[in-house]
Amino acid sequence: MGGIGMGGMLPPAVKALLIANGIIFLIQELLGASVMFNLLGLTPGMFWRGYLWQPFTYMFLHGSFSHLLFNMLALWIFGSSLESLWGLRKFLRYYFLTGVGAALSNCLLTPSAGVSIIGASGAIYGLLAAYGLLFPNSIIYISFLFPIRAKYLVLIFGFFEFITSISMMQGANSPVAHLVHLGGMVIGVIYLKYQTLLRWGARKAKKVQHEKKAVKQQMMYQSEEKLRQEVDDLLDKINEVGIGNLTNWERKRLKQASEKLRQQDQDDRRL
């Protein structure tokens, strides 16, 4: 697989998330999964009744060891590259934005649902979307056997989750929270495109500012050159016919222009 961060030590945020998910899975097994699922899993109907912590806590619960293993493997593969690129803070912000955002989108679209949703898949699908956008030509091996470019894998997964989510909203049953998967991907793409737009806008504003400054400097330069030429013309006249033959307006203009040029020269020396 291509990308950044593979093959070295685990980045700190990815490492902390792997450990946290593993510890919580052990606690869940000791205390009983159903107790934790009811309280900490995401149930849209309960969320709207005041269980406001659920969009955050559901991300750390998993239904089985294989469920945990799949999500943590994806977190390691995609998260390591992204955290190495972004750094710890930006990576964690994105991870929880997509995970919590996916949960909230599910609560909005199915507000009366009474089935608990668990797993880090919303955030994991957000990481997959980011990886596909930032490392589009990296090769990912499906089942460690079949190579596919990251951008095509994201498109396939996104299309599948979109179609399946529509079926679920029309009444089809599924043990997999496809709306959460799709929500994580969509929110991740929107966030990254928004950040790109902000950076483009900042660069554009800076370029416009530089262009305005350059135009202003050019105008000041042309104005100064014109002023110097006017002074030179008046001095040439003085040399030819004497200062006594200048009109009152020409004498006043010569004094004003000389004082202005002297002030500009002083300002330039200060810079």
N, C-alpha and C positions, 0 to 999 in steps of 0.2 A: 504494500500500500504506500502511496505517496503522501506528501504532506510534511508538516513540521512537528517535531516533538516525538516521533516514533523511534523507539530503540534506545532512548536515554532513560534517565530517572523520571518517575512520575512527577508532574507538576504539582505544587502544593494543594491547589483547590480540588483538582481531580482526586488526589490521594485522600483528602479529607472527606470528600463525598463518598468515595468507595468505602472508607472505614465506617462512616456514619450509617450508610445503608446496610452494611454488614452487621453492625452492632444492633441496629433497630430490628433487623430480621431475626436475630437471636432472641431479643427480648420478646418479640411477637410470638415466637415459637414457645417460649417459656410461659408467657402469660395467657396465651390463647389468642389465636388470630381473630376470631369473631369479635372479641371485646374491643380490640384495637381498631378493627375495620369499622365498627359501628360508630366509634367516637372520633377517630382520626382520619378515616377514609372520606372521600369526597362524595357526599350525597346531596345533590342539588336542592331537594326539598328541605333538608335540614339546614343547609347553608342559608337559605332565605328565612329560616326561623331563628337565626342568630348564631349558628355554628361557623363563625367567620374565619376560624383558623384552618378549616379543612382544605382550602385551596393550596395551602402551604404544606400541611402535614401529610396529605395523601401521597406526596412524592416520595416519601421514605418507607412506604409499606409495599410489600410484594406478596402475591398470592401463593408462590411456590419458589423453591430453590432455582428451578429452571427459569422462571420469570425474572428473578433477581440476577441470575447469571447472565442472561441475554442483555438486560439493561446495563449492567455494570461493564460488560464487554464492550458495548457500544460507547459507553461513557469513556472508557479507557482509550478506545481507538480514535473517536472523533474529538473527545474533550481534550486529550493531550495535545493534539495539533493546534486546536483553537486557543487553548490557554497559553501555549508557547508563543503564539502569534499576538494575542491580545494582552496578556498579562492577567494576574489573578483577579483584580477588581472588575475589569470589564467582562471577563469570563463568567464570574459569579453573577454579575448583574444580568447578563444575557441568559444564563441558565435558569435563574429564578423568574425572570420576566416571561420566558416561554413556558415554563412549568406552571406558574401561577396563572398566567394569561390564558393558557389552554383550559385550566380548570374553570376560570370565570366565564370563558366563552361557552363551555358546556353548561354551566348554570344558567346562562342567558337563553340558550337554545332549548334546553330541556328543564325548565324551572321546577317542574313537579315530579321529576324522576325520584324514585325511592331506593334505587340500587346503588350501593357504595362502589366508587371507582378508586382503584389503588394503582400505584406504580409511578415510576419516574419517566414513563414513556412520553408525556407531553414535552418535557425538557429534552429528552433524548432525540425526539423527532425535530425539535428546534435545532439541536446540534447538527443533526444530519443535513437539514436545510442550509445551515451556515457553512458546513463543510463543502456542500455541493456548489455554493456560490463562490467561496473563496479558493477552493482547490478543485475546480470543475474537471480537470483532466487527470486527477489522481485515480489510480486503479484500485478498486475495491474487489475483494474476492468473496463472492457469495458462497456460503458454506465452505469457505477456504479453498474452493475449487474453480469457480466460474468467474473470470475477470469481467468487470464492467466499470466504465468511467463514472465518477461520482455524480456528475451532472445528470446522467441518464438514470442512475439509481434513484436520485431525488425525484425526478419527473415520474418515474414508475410508481414509487411509493406514494407520492402526492396524488396522482390520478386514482390509484386504488383506494386511498383513504377518502377521497372526495366522493367517489361513487358509492362506497360502503356507507359513508356518513349520510348521504341522501336516502339510502335504503332504510337506515335505522330511524331517521326522522319520519319516515313514512310508515313505521310500525314494525319493521323487521327486527328480530332479536339477534343479539350477538354477545358473547362473553367478553369481547374485546372492545375497549372504549375508543372507537375510531374517531369520534368527534374530538376527543382529547388529542389524539395523534395529529389530526388535521389542524386543530387549533394551534398546537405548538409550532408546526411548520409555517402556517400562514403568519402568525405573530412574529416569528423569527425573520421571515422574509421582509415583512413590512418594516420591522425595526431596522434591519440592515440597510434596506433601500432608503429609509428616512435619514439614517446617519450619513449615507453616501450623498444624499441631496443636501444635507446641512453642510457637509464639507465642500461640495461643489459651490453652494451659495456663498460660503465664506471666501473661497478662492476667487469667485467672480466679483464679490464686493471689494476684495483687496486689489484686484486688477483694475477695477473702475476707479478706486481711490488713487492708485498710482497713475492712471491715465489722466485724471483730473489734476493731480499735482504736477505732472509733466506739462500739461497744457498751460496751467497757471504760471509755471516757471518760464515756459516759452514766451507767454504774453508779457511777463515782467521783463524778460531779456529784450524782447522787441521794443517794449516801451522805453527801456533804458537806452537802447541804441538810438531810438528816435530822439530822445532827450539830448543825448550827447551830440548827435548830428546838429540839432537846433543850436546848442551852445557853440559848437564849432563854427557854424554859419555866422552867428553874431560876433564871435571873436575875429573871424575873417573880415567882416565889415568894419570892425573897429580898427584893424590893421590897415585897411584901405582908406577910410574916410575919417577916422578918429571917433572917440567915444562921444564927443559932443554932437555928432550928427545922428546918433541913435534917437529914435522916438522914445517918448516916456514909456510906452507899452513895451518896447524892445528892452529898455533898461530894467524894467520891472521883471520881465520874463527871464532875462539873463540872470538876475539875482536869485529868483525862485528856482530856476533850473540848476544853478550852481550849488545852492544849498541842498537841494534834493539829491543830487549826485554825490555830494560830500557825505550825506547821511547814509546813503546806500553803500558807499565804500566802507564806512565805519561798521555797518551791520555785517557786511561780508567778512571783514577782518575778525569780528567776534566769533563768527561761525568757524 
